[in-house]
Amino acid sequence: MNAMTEMQPVLVFTDNAANKVSQLIEEEGNADLKLRVFVSGGGCSGFQYGFTFDEVMNEDDTAMVKNGVTLLIDPMSYQYLVGAEIDYQEGLEGAQFVIKNPNATSTCGCGSSFSA
């Protein structure tokens, strides 16, 4: 008898982050909003993380649901985000979403720029 193996999630979307996104969506008053996380060129180390709200889920997006919040990742960004952790932290620098990415070979001081 083969044991079913549970698929590991693409990335870790912490409760803190999901709860903050849920709160922001509630403030916007639009239950259709989803959080899109993406990677784009142009950071000081080559790539930069970005977040935006999106109502539309594209055919090729990967979707993750946590605490009722849907997180969308496009195929290009997916390859850079596998194994990463998205968290929401409040500290001395203020409140912000933080991505901890074990695949990044180097990062810059802002924490949102990296090279793979």
Rosetta silent file (secondary structure, phi, psi, omega in degrees, C-alpha in Angstrom):
SEQUENCE: MNAMTEMQPVLVFTDNAANKVSQLIEEEGNADLKLRVFVSGGGCSGFQYGFTFDEVMNEDDTAMVKNGVTLLIDPMSYQYLVGAEIDYQEGLEGAQFVIKNPNATSTCGCGSSFSA
SCORE:     score description
SCORE:     0.000 S_00000001
   1 L     0.000  127.144  179.530    0.000    0.000    0.000 S_00000001
   2 L   -86.532  132.120  176.129    1.420    3.382   -1.012 S_00000001
   3 L   -81.059  136.704  177.339    1.185    6.187    1.507 S_00000001
   4 L   -73.369  131.022  177.006   -0.078    9.445    0.086 S_00000001
   5 L  -100.575  135.302 -179.840    2.525   12.159    0.394 S_00000001
   6 L   -79.574  132.928  178.535    1.340   15.654    1.039 S_00000001
   7 L   -68.638  135.245  175.305    2.687   18.194   -1.427 S_00000001
   8 L   -71.235  141.023  176.942    4.897   20.795    0.161 S_00000001
   9 L   -65.153  151.017 -179.338    3.569   24.313   -0.354 S_00000001
  10 L   -57.404  -45.055  178.732    5.404   26.370   -2.970 S_00000001
  11 L  -147.786  169.182 -179.640    6.247   28.942   -0.337 S_00000001
  12 E   -96.931  123.181  177.602    5.378   29.774    3.237 S_00000001
  13 E  -112.749  102.051 -171.328    2.677   32.423    3.669 S_00000001
  14 L   -68.638  159.436  176.209    2.692   33.143    7.415 S_00000001
  15 H   -57.811  -42.084  178.938   -0.415   33.740    9.523 S_00000001
  16 H   -54.984  -48.627 -178.142    0.855   37.268   10.237 S_00000001
  17 H   -66.066  -46.139 -178.647    1.050   38.058    6.520 S_00000001
  18 H   -62.040  -41.743 -179.689   -2.304   36.428    5.676 S_00000001
  19 H   -66.070  -37.804  178.693   -4.059   38.252    8.517 S_00000001
  20 H   -67.506  -42.310  178.564   -2.619   41.624    7.447 S_00000001
  21 H   -61.790  -43.335  178.618   -3.671   41.039    3.837 S_00000001
  22 H   -58.268  -43.334  178.917   -7.157   40.071    5.048 S_00000001
  23 H   -63.361  -43.334  179.933   -7.315   43.307    7.043 S_00000001
  24 H   -65.196  -39.934  178.905   -6.188   45.388    4.017 S_00000001
  25 H   -64.192  -40.637  178.413   -8.767   43.705    1.750 S_00000001
  26 H   -61.459  -42.202  178.588  -11.469   44.442    4.330 S_00000001
  27 H   -63.325  -35.337  178.598  -10.415   48.117    4.389 S_00000001
  28 H   -72.665  -23.203  179.317  -10.649   48.218    0.577 S_00000001
  29 L    72.245   24.649 -179.622  -14.154   46.771    0.790 S_00000001
  30 L  -129.490  100.229 -175.720  -13.596   44.435   -2.168 S_00000001
  31 L   -67.074  -12.832 -179.666  -13.792   40.730   -1.286 S_00000001
  32 L   -82.213   -7.767 -176.263  -12.557   39.782   -4.805 S_00000001
  33 L   -69.669  141.306  176.118   -9.061   41.142   -4.163 S_00000001
  34 E  -127.517  152.015  177.882   -6.151   38.709   -4.109 S_00000001
  35 E   -90.221  122.693  176.785   -2.523   39.441   -3.199 S_00000001
  36 E  -103.164  125.750  175.216   -0.161   39.059   -6.132 S_00000001
  37 E  -109.884  135.970 -176.091    3.511   38.614   -5.290 S_00000001
  38 E  -145.333  163.946  177.095    5.962   38.994   -8.137 S_00000001
  39 E  -117.552  133.377  177.537    9.622   39.333   -9.005 S_00000001
  40 E  -134.689  162.768  177.369   10.812   42.021  -11.395 S_00000001
  41 E   -75.702  165.202  171.421   14.168   43.289  -12.618 S_00000001
  42 L   110.500   -1.499  176.452   15.688   46.513  -11.392 S_00000001
  43 L   -77.504  170.422 -178.646   16.658   46.028   -7.762 S_00000001
  44 L   -65.826  -19.688  177.557   20.156   46.920   -6.538 S_00000001
  45 L  -108.450    8.168  176.340   21.043   43.208   -6.660 S_00000001
  46 L   117.611  -43.112  179.979   19.264   42.467   -9.944 S_00000001
  47 E  -126.666  158.046  178.780   15.727   41.450   -8.933 S_00000001
  48 E  -139.752  143.264  176.451   13.103   43.022   -6.750 S_00000001
  49 E   -84.976  148.912  175.263   10.009   41.691   -4.992 S_00000001
  50 E  -142.079  154.731  176.859    6.687   43.390   -5.470 S_00000001
  51 E  -130.065  141.219  174.299    3.184   43.105   -4.056 S_00000001
  52 E  -152.722  157.944  173.994   -0.059   44.298   -5.563 S_00000001
  53 E   -91.379  141.593 -177.466   -3.756   43.610   -5.211 S_00000001
  54 E  -142.852  138.034  175.944   -5.413   41.955   -8.187 S_00000001
  55 L   -90.311  -20.964 -172.435   -9.001   40.877   -8.846 S_00000001
  56 L  -102.540  129.388  172.194   -8.049   38.700  -11.814 S_00000001
  57 L  -101.455  120.700 -179.791   -6.417   35.294  -11.576 S_00000001
  58 L   -78.483  157.027 -178.158   -4.661   34.415  -14.841 S_00000001
  59 L   -54.416  -39.519 -174.103   -4.761   30.879  -16.263 S_00000001
  60 L   -94.589    7.262  176.636   -1.061   30.296  -15.629 S_00000001
  61 L   -72.132  149.054  168.183   -0.972   31.750  -12.078 S_00000001
  62 E   -97.494  132.020 -178.757   -0.220   29.547   -9.095 S_00000001
  63 E  -117.428  138.578  174.222   -2.697   30.244   -6.292 S_00000001
  64 E  -126.302  139.705  178.365   -2.304   29.554   -2.578 S_00000001
  65 E  -116.776  130.995  178.528   -5.045   30.112   -0.023 S_00000001
  66 E  -141.641  125.494  179.330   -4.294   30.866    3.623 S_00000001
  67 L    50.604   36.955  177.796   -6.829   32.046    6.210 S_00000001
  68 L    82.672    1.110  179.856   -9.250   32.938    3.410 S_00000001
  69 E  -103.903  133.602  177.560   -6.671   35.048    1.525 S_00000001
  70 E   -98.754  129.336  177.601   -5.596   34.054   -1.989 S_00000001
  71 E  -107.498  128.603 -179.437   -1.972   34.596   -2.959 S_00000001
  72 E  -111.135  140.049  177.540   -1.190   34.650   -6.696 S_00000001
  73 E  -134.687  127.005  177.911    2.201   33.974   -8.303 S_00000001
  74 L   -79.351  160.285 -174.276    2.903   34.247  -12.034 S_00000001
  75 H   -58.980  -38.336 -179.301    5.045   31.545  -13.729 S_00000001
  76 H   -65.249  -43.160 -178.488    8.150   33.759  -14.150 S_00000001
  77 H   -72.956  -31.206 -176.825    8.156   34.777  -10.475 S_00000001
  78 H   -50.761  -46.485 -176.049    7.316   31.245   -9.302 S_00000001
  79 H   -61.778  -27.275 -179.509   10.793   29.919  -10.105 S_00000001
  80 H   -89.576  -15.120 -173.815   12.388   32.559   -7.848 S_00000001
  81 H  -104.986   -5.506  179.972    9.920   32.144   -4.985 S_00000001
  82 L   -59.395  124.812  178.338    9.928   28.366   -4.457 S_00000001
  83 L    88.117   -3.847 -178.711   10.857   27.756   -0.829 S_00000001
  84 L   -79.957  165.835  177.285   10.593   31.407    0.214 S_00000001
  85 E  -123.702  129.044  175.646    8.659   32.711    3.202 S_00000001
  86 E  -104.353  122.884 -177.652    6.346   35.732    3.085 S_00000001
  87 E  -131.853  164.523  174.920    5.888   37.354    6.459 S_00000001
  88 E  -122.613  123.622 -176.581    4.559   40.611    7.853 S_00000001
  89 E  -127.081  144.592  173.105    6.669   42.314   10.491 S_00000001
  90 E  -117.563  119.608 -177.343    6.327   45.424   12.564 S_00000001
  91 E  -147.465 -160.106 -178.004    9.646   46.747   13.836 S_00000001
  92 L   -61.746  -33.143 -179.804   11.862   49.802   14.125 S_00000001
  93 L   -81.018    0.184 -177.607   11.816   50.331   10.348 S_00000001
  94 E   104.836 -174.316 -178.804    8.015   50.305   10.386 S_00000001
  95 E   -93.573  134.837 -178.984    5.524   47.693    9.291 S_00000001
  96 E  -160.492  157.058  171.087    6.255   45.788    6.101 S_00000001
  97 E   -80.797  138.468 -177.344    5.898   42.550    4.211 S_00000001
  98 E  -127.132  135.865  175.363    9.178   40.630    4.238 S_00000001
  99 E  -112.499  121.165  175.176   10.285   37.812    1.950 S_00000001
 100 E  -101.710  114.518 -172.972   12.907   35.408    3.279 S_00000001
 101 L  -120.741  111.392  179.678   14.268   33.561    0.274 S_00000001
 102 L   -69.768  -14.201 -179.530   16.791   30.718    0.667 S_00000001
 103 L   -83.919  -14.930 -177.943   17.371   30.780   -3.123 S_00000001
 104 L   -73.185  127.276 -179.544   18.755   34.313   -3.128 S_00000001
 105 L   -83.004  -27.934  174.778   22.534   34.271   -3.457 S_00000001
 106 E  -152.815  152.747  178.885   22.864   37.887   -2.332 S_00000001
 107 E  -133.142  167.216  174.817   20.568   40.620   -1.108 S_00000001
 108 L  -109.202  172.383 -172.988   20.847   44.327   -0.518 S_00000001
 109 L   -59.685  -23.508 -176.632   20.126   46.218    2.695 S_00000001
 110 L   -74.895  -18.669  177.483   16.543   47.063    1.773 S_00000001
 111 L    79.592   -2.369  179.791   15.553   43.390    1.955 S_00000001
 112 L  -113.523    3.883 -178.611   13.405   43.577   -1.159 S_00000001
 113 E  -121.159  142.914 -177.585   16.194   43.188   -3.723 S_00000001
 114 E  -158.716  164.836  169.514   18.157   40.021   -4.470 S_00000001
 115 E  -121.002  147.953 -174.681   20.108   38.040   -7.025 S_00000001
 116 L  -107.370    0.000    0.000   19.415   34.382   -7.730 S_00000001
